[in-house]
Amino acid sequence: LKAIPGIGDYTAGAVSSIAFNRQAPLVDGNVVRVLSRLRALSGDSKASESVKAQWALAGSLVATHPRPGDLNQGLMELGATV
Protein backbone atom coordinates (compact mmCIF):
# COMPACT_ATOMS: atom_id res chain seq x y z
CA LEU A 1 0.00 0.00 0.00
CA LYS A 2 2.85 2.39 0.75
CA ALA A 3 3.84 2.25 -2.92
CA ILE A 4 0.67 4.21 -3.73
CA PRO A 5 1.36 7.96 -3.78
CA GLY A 6 -0.09 9.67 -0.73
CA ILE A 7 -0.26 6.51 1.39
CA GLY A 8 2.00 6.76 4.43
CA ASP A 9 2.63 4.58 7.45
CA TYR A 10 -0.57 5.56 9.26
CA THR A 11 -2.92 5.03 6.33
CA ALA A 12 -1.21 1.81 5.29
CA GLY A 13 -1.52 0.49 8.85
CA ALA A 14 -5.15 1.51 9.13
CA VAL A 15 -6.21 0.00 5.80
CA SER A 16 -4.13 -3.16 6.28
CA SER A 17 -5.42 -3.89 9.76
CA ILE A 18 -9.04 -2.79 9.42
CA ALA A 19 -9.81 -3.89 5.86
CA PHE A 20 -7.49 -6.90 5.53
CA ASN A 21 -7.06 -8.05 9.15
CA ARG A 22 -3.27 -7.69 8.87
CA GLN A 23 -1.24 -7.19 12.02
CA ALA A 24 -0.11 -3.70 11.04
CA PRO A 25 0.34 -0.93 13.59
CA LEU A 26 -0.84 2.64 13.25
CA VAL A 27 0.08 5.68 15.26
CA ASP A 28 -1.81 8.96 15.32
CA GLY A 29 -2.25 11.59 18.03
CA ASN A 30 -4.93 9.55 19.78
CA VAL A 31 -2.82 6.41 19.82
CA VAL A 32 0.16 8.41 21.11
CA ARG A 33 -2.04 9.62 23.98
CA VAL A 34 -2.96 6.04 24.95
CA LEU A 35 0.54 4.60 24.53
CA SER A 36 2.08 7.44 26.53
CA ARG A 37 -0.21 6.70 29.45
CA LEU A 38 0.09 2.92 29.08
CA ARG A 39 3.89 2.97 29.27
CA ALA A 40 4.36 6.26 31.17
CA LEU A 41 6.26 7.75 28.23
CA SER A 42 7.36 11.31 28.80
CA GLY A 43 9.16 13.86 26.72
CA ASP A 44 8.43 15.29 23.31
CA SER A 45 6.10 12.84 21.58
CA LYS A 46 7.10 14.27 18.20
CA ALA A 47 10.83 13.73 18.64
CA SER A 48 12.30 11.16 16.26
CA GLU A 49 13.25 8.75 19.06
CA SER A 50 9.78 9.00 20.61
CA VAL A 51 8.05 8.39 17.29
CA LYS A 52 10.13 5.26 16.70
CA ALA A 53 9.32 4.01 20.21
CA GLN A 54 5.60 4.61 19.69
CA TRP A 55 5.57 2.71 16.40
CA ALA A 56 7.53 -0.14 17.98
CA LEU A 57 5.13 -0.31 20.93
CA ALA A 58 2.09 -0.20 18.64
CA GLY A 59 3.67 -2.95 16.55
CA SER A 60 4.24 -5.16 19.57
CA LEU A 61 0.63 -4.74 20.71
CA VAL A 62 -0.90 -5.52 17.33
CA ALA A 63 1.51 -8.39 16.57
CA THR A 64 -0.15 -10.72 19.04
CA HIS A 65 -3.75 -9.59 18.66
CA PRO A 66 -6.16 -11.85 16.75
CA ARG A 67 -8.20 -8.86 15.52
CA PRO A 68 -5.68 -6.10 14.77
CA GLY A 69 -8.19 -3.77 13.14
CA ASP A 70 -10.37 -3.83 16.24
CA LEU A 71 -7.35 -3.17 18.45
CA ASN A 72 -6.25 -0.22 16.32
CA GLN A 73 -9.74 1.23 16.21
CA GLY A 74 -10.06 0.78 19.95
CA LEU A 75 -6.77 2.59 20.60
CA MET A 76 -7.86 5.48 18.39
CA GLU A 77 -11.28 5.70 20.03
CA LEU A 78 -9.91 5.49 23.55
CA GLY A 79 -7.34 8.18 22.77
CA ALA A 80 -10.09 10.42 21.42
CA THR A 81 -11.95 10.25 24.72
CA VAL A 82 -8.97 10.59 27.11
Backbone hydrogen bonds in HBPLUS format (Angstrom, degrees):
<---DONOR---> <-ACCEPTOR-->    atom                        ^
c    i                          cat <-CA-CA->   ^        H-A-AA   ^      H-
h    n   atom  resd res      DA  || num        DHA   H-A  angle D-A-AA Bond
n    s   type  num  typ     dist DA aas  dist angle  dist       angle   num
A0004-ILE N   A0001-LEU O   3.00 MM   3  5.66 163.2  2.03 119.2 124.5     1
A0007-ILE N   A0004-ILE O   3.09 MM   3  5.69 160.2  2.13 143.8 144.1     2
A0012-ALA N   A0008-GLY O   2.94 MM   4  5.96 163.0  1.97 154.2 159.9     3
A0013-GLY N   A0009-ASP O   2.91 MM   4  5.99 157.1  1.96 146.6 153.0     4
A0014-ALA N   A0010-TYR O   2.88 MM   4  6.12 160.2  1.91 153.6 159.4     5
A0015-VAL N   A0011-THR O   2.91 MM   4  6.03 177.3  1.91 156.9 157.8     6
A0016-SER N   A0012-ALA O   2.92 MM   4  5.84 161.5  1.95 144.0 150.2     7
A0017-SER N   A0013-GLY O   2.97 MM   4  5.93 164.2  2.00 144.5 149.1     8
A0018-ILE N   A0014-ALA O   2.89 MM   4  5.80 163.8  1.92 150.6 156.1     9
A0019-ALA N   A0015-VAL O   2.90 MM   4  5.30 144.7  2.02 132.1 143.4    10
A0020-PHE N   A0016-SER O   3.17 MM   4  5.08 135.3  2.38 111.1 123.7    11
A0022-ARG N   A0016-SER O   2.96 MM   6  5.30 168.3  1.97 131.1 130.4    12
A0021-ASN N   A0017-SER O   3.16 MM   4  4.52 124.5  2.49 109.6 114.0    13
A0024-ALA N   A0022-ARG O   2.83 MM   2  5.53 133.0  2.05 107.3  92.7    14
A0032-VAL N   A0028-ASP O   2.90 MM   4  6.14 160.2  1.94 158.7 164.9    15
A0033-ARG N   A0029-GLY O   3.09 MM   4  6.27 152.7  2.17 139.9 146.5    16
A0034-VAL N   A0030-ASN O   3.20 MM   4  6.55 155.4  2.26 145.6 150.9    17
A0035-LEU N   A0031-VAL O   2.86 MM   4  6.07 177.0  1.86 163.3 163.9    18
A0036-SER N   A0032-VAL O   2.83 MM   4  5.83 157.6  1.88 149.8 156.1    19
A0037-ARG N   A0033-ARG O   3.32 MM   4  6.47 151.1  2.41 137.4 143.9    20
A0038-LEU N   A0034-VAL O   2.82 MM   4  6.01 159.4  1.86 154.2 161.2    21
A0039-ARG N   A0035-LEU O   2.99 MM   4  6.03 162.2  2.02 150.6 153.0    22
A0040-ALA N   A0036-SER O   2.89 MM   4  5.30 103.6  2.48 126.4 140.3    23
A0041-LEU N   A0036-SER O   2.85 MM   5  4.52 139.4  2.02 124.8 135.6    24
A0047-ALA N   A0044-ASP O   3.14 MM   3  5.48 166.4  2.16 112.9 117.2    25
A0050-SER N   A0047-ALA O   2.99 MM   3  5.24 116.3  2.40 105.1 120.9    26
A0051-VAL N   A0047-ALA O   2.90 MM   4  6.17 161.2  1.94 163.0 169.2    27
A0052-LYS N   A0048-SER O   3.06 MM   4  6.30 162.8  2.09 150.8 154.9    28
A0053-ALA N   A0049-GLU O   3.06 MM   4  6.26 155.6  2.12 142.1 148.9    29
A0054-GLN N   A0050-SER O   2.87 MM   4  6.13 154.6  1.93 151.3 158.3    30
A0055-TRP N   A0051-VAL O   3.01 MM   4  6.26 162.6  2.04 153.3 157.2    31
A0056-ALA N   A0052-LYS O   2.96 MM   4  6.13 155.9  2.01 146.5 153.7    32
A0057-LEU N   A0053-ALA O   2.88 MM   4  6.06 159.0  1.93 147.7 153.4    33
A0058-ALA N   A0054-GLN O   2.87 MM   4  6.04 165.3  1.89 150.2 154.7    34
A0059-GLY N   A0055-TRP O   2.86 MM   4  5.98 151.6  1.94 141.6 149.9    35
A0060-SER N   A0056-ALA O   2.94 MM   4  6.21 149.3  2.04 144.7 152.6    36
A0061-LEU N   A0057-LEU O   3.03 MM   4  6.32 150.6  2.12 149.6 157.4    37
A0062-VAL N   A0058-ALA O   3.07 MM   4  6.24 166.2  2.09 151.7 155.0    38
A0063-ALA N   A0059-GLY O   2.96 MM   4  5.85 140.7  2.12 140.7 150.9    39
A0065-HIS N   A0062-VAL O   3.23 MM   3  5.14 160.5  2.27 102.7 108.6    40
A0070-ASP N   A0067-ARG O   3.08 MM   3  5.52 120.8  2.44 109.8 123.3    41
A0071-LEU N   A0067-ARG O   3.11 MM   4  6.45 157.2  2.17 152.5 159.6    42
A0072-ASN N   A0068-PRO O   2.90 MM   4  6.11 171.7  1.90 155.2 156.9    43
A0073-GLN N   A0069-GLY O   2.92 MM   4  6.06 161.8  1.95 147.4 152.9    44
A0074-GLY N   A0070-ASP O   2.84 MM   4  5.93 153.1  1.91 143.8 151.9    45
A0075-LEU N   A0071-LEU O   2.88 MM   4  6.18 154.7  1.94 155.0 161.7    46
A0076-MET N   A0072-ASN O   3.04 MM   4  6.28 160.2  2.08 148.6 153.7    47
A0077-GLU N   A0073-GLN O   2.91 MM   4  6.08 161.3  1.94 149.4 154.8    48
A0078-LEU N   A0074-GLY O   2.85 MM   4  5.92 165.7  1.87 149.6 154.0    49
A0079-GLY N   A0075-LEU O   2.98 MM   4  6.02 162.1  2.01 142.9 148.5    50
A0080-ALA N   A0076-MET O   3.03 MM   4  6.21 138.4  2.21 138.6 149.5    51
A0080-ALA N   A0077-GLU O   3.17 MM   3  5.07 125.2  2.48  91.9 106.0    52
A0081-THR N   A0078-LEU O   3.05 MM   3  5.31 141.6  2.20 103.7 114.8    53
A0082-VAL N   A0078-LEU O   3.10 MM   4  6.30 123.2  2.44 146.3 161.5    54
